[in-house]
Amino acid sequence: MDLVSMTTLAQQAAPSGREMLFNMVPLLLVFVVFYFLLIAPARKRQKTLQAMLDNLKRGDDVITAGGIYGEVQAVEEGRVILRIADNVKVRVAKSAITGLQQPMEKESNS
């Protein structure tokens, strides 16, 4: 092969700018879909949880990551003291609290 035919083959194999753009579009679309389906909702949940942890107060009923239900007795720097039974208090990290316990509906016997 001579130099001219090799140069011609190289130019044919190299994609133009428009072709490169069209090749990148599916990759960009996948990133956008992942962002809106996975990343954005996770960030929203994280902000909601952080707001809940910042607003914890005495008397709130909470659930820990270990599945322990308790009532907040005191909020300290980075820690919470929970009452889990009569005369039983435990100190847990704020980050171990996963949510507020939903108030149980009282059954009426009427």
N, C-alpha and C positions, 0 to 999 in steps of 0.2 A: 504494500500500500504506500502510496506517496503521501506527502505532507498535506496536500490540498484535500484529498479525500478524508483524511483523519480529522482535519479541521471542520469539514462539513458534517461529519458524523458527530463530533463533539457539540456543534451548534444545534443540531437536531435533538440531541439527548438532553440538553440543558433546558429546563422549563422556563417559560417567560414569567414575568411578574404577575400577570393575570392568572396563569395556571397555578402558581404558588399560592396566590390568595384563595383560589377555589379549593386547593388542597388543605388549607388551614381552617376553612369555614367549619367543617364537621368537628374538628377539635375544639374550636371556640364554642360551638353550640353545646357540646358535651360539658364543658366547663360551666357555662351559664346554667344549664339544667342542674348540675350538681350543686351549684351555689344556691339556687332557689329551692331545691328539694331537700338539701342536707345542711348546708352551712348556715343559711339565714334562720331557719327554725331553731337550730341548736343554739345560736347566739341569743335568740329571743328568750328561750327557756332559761339560759344561763343568767340573763339580765333579770328575769322575773324571780328566779331563785335568790339571787344576790339581794334584790330589793326586799324580799321576804325575810332574809337573814338579818338585814340591817334594821328591820322594823320589829324584831322579836321583842316581846315584853313579858313581864311576869303574868302568869295565868294562861298563856297560850298553850294549847295542846298540840304537840308535835310528834313526828315520826322520825326516827333516826335511820341511817343507812343499814344498820344491823337489824331493823325491824322492831326496835324498842319504842313503845308508846309512852309518853310522859308529859308532865305539865312543867312548864318553865317556872323555876323558882327564882332564878337570878341570871342576869346576863353580865358576863365579864368580858374582858378583852380577849376575843378569840375563843372563849369557852362559854358554855351554858350549863347551869346546874338544873337537872331535871329531877322531879319527884316521880318515881315509877310505881311506888306503893307506899302505904303508910309507914312512916319513919325510914324510908329507903330513898336516898338521893344519890344520883350519880353525876359526875362531871364529864361532859363530852365536848368535843371540839365543835365549833359552830358549823364547820364544813361537813360534819357528820349528819346534820339535820337535813332531811330531804324534802320535808313539806309539813304543812299544817294538817292536823287531823281534822277531818270533816265532823262537824257536830252530829251526834247520833240523834235521829228523830225519836222523840218519845212516843211510845205506843199508847193510844188511848183505849181504855177498856169500856167504851160505851156501846 
